[in-house]
Amino acid sequence: MSEPPRLLVVVPARDEAKVIERKLKNLALVEWPALAGDRKHLLRVVDDGSTDSTTEFARNIVARRFADHPHVAAEVLANDGMPGKSGAIARALRNTEPSEEPPGLVVLTDADVVLRERALIALAREFVRDPRLGLACGAQEFCHAIAPDGRPTAPGGGEVAPAAELYDRATAVVRRLESRLGRLFSLHGQLCAWRAGEGLEPTSGIAADDLELMFRARARGFAVRRVADARFLEVKRQGTIARAQAHRRALAYYQAVRGRRSALGRHPLDRLQWVLYRTLPGAAPYGLGALFVVATLAAGLRFGESGSVLAAVLLALALALPPGRTLARRLVTIARAGQAPLVLGDRWDTLRS
């Protein structure tokens, strides 16, 4: 792949009336890789049985913004196959005519995120640069709100500083390290791309479609990487919606890894990575709890009753502050998900504030 690949950008949507117009306006404004001649990239919005005005809004924007687009041929499809996110993706993939030029890359992007101007350019360029790359994702940027034109905004207007928490920044560091080795584990499914025709499409019935994509790519010997310049914006959820999303993500994680043999390769780094991801998330809530108990007892043995009380107060204060409180909530979510029955499919719930 020496020239920019033809993209098939897929936007699966179910009850996304609040955000689908913003998404398509954003895709009409971002830069697309230049193709030779009159060839065009493909954009397919697939409605997965929405009960709101998602399809109507999407068709309206496609007619107004993409009818004369110089680089993109866009259409809105109904998922007439297996319901669920993976079924919607399959619907987009099988719509290519036999006589039509097949796409080189499939780009999957969620309806509620918006792309920075050169995100698609950066993704395509990385696949051209590295023939070993089979799957890649964009770089996540959290913000407090997104304006109708795709800009990150504060509730009162104006562009704002990123809204990422300490946990988000820490996991971003891990992703950068893994990406340098081509061994990214925790893929951003909100914006990801894979080489077409390599059998890397998501499997039906798996809620963590991004993890499933990663497993399939790694099993085939492909590199998996986060592309730093392929940035996308996502609103940082709060309150009940954030807790519900975190719980579902934790359930999906356990569904993807529980009972699975290592699918990350035979290299020692692959084996180590698999062991860490299989054991650390589930053990973390109990390990931290045990650490607190041990620290309190050790302070008591060393300094007496006053030392034990002081240690308990300091630990309670640490958990009361925002970083500690966020960490405690995440650990509780992980512990509950680890004990819950994994009755979960890809009938994805769209939780919008």
C-alpha angles and dihedrals in degrees: 000000000000099000130047109292123236108257129221104197112196123196110186110199138186120171092342098141091127094059111018095090092052090048095052094043087053092051090049091055103042122091118263125200111267114250125200121254119349095326116133137198118243126240118187125182109195117198112210101203099301118190094202134058097287095121095044093050093044094051091048093054093043090053093048102037106029106033091092099022108143096215108027138063107198134189140167117230135186118230103241094168134062108345119238136066095291090049090053090051091049089052091056093048097051095049094082113112116236090240093049122098107259118236120254095211134029112211118196118196131170122239095236098057128073127212128233114243099266100031095113092045090053094049094049092045092054092054090050091048096050119039089188092063111104102162133022139169137202129253115263122230119187121211136171096244142348123227121224089261092055099258119137108246143177120238089259094047134262131088114294141202118269116283098213117137127221090265091054093050092048094051089047089059090052091050091051091052093047091046092057087061094043088242104113111164107176102056123193101238091186088079119012138140137199138184110271119238096026098103095250098130117129118268119244117255097024113119094197095062091164093056091046090053090051093051092050093048095047092047089057093051097253124144115244118205146170111233108218095202094050093084127176133183125233129178114243104236122219138194124000095354092053092049092048092049092047091050092050092047090051091050090048091050093054090046091054099047105030113100093002121126118226110292097172101092137264100279114113089242090055091051093047092048092051093050092049095049092045095051113023101062094051094042097045099082093050094039093054091046090051090048091055092050092048092048092051093048092046091051089050093051092047102040105016128237093328091055091051092050092047091050091050091049093049092049091048090049091051090053091047094057117086098257093046093043091052091048092049091051092050093049091049090050091051092048093050093047091050090058097041124097108257098233096149134132136175093271085121118208114224107213110191127172 
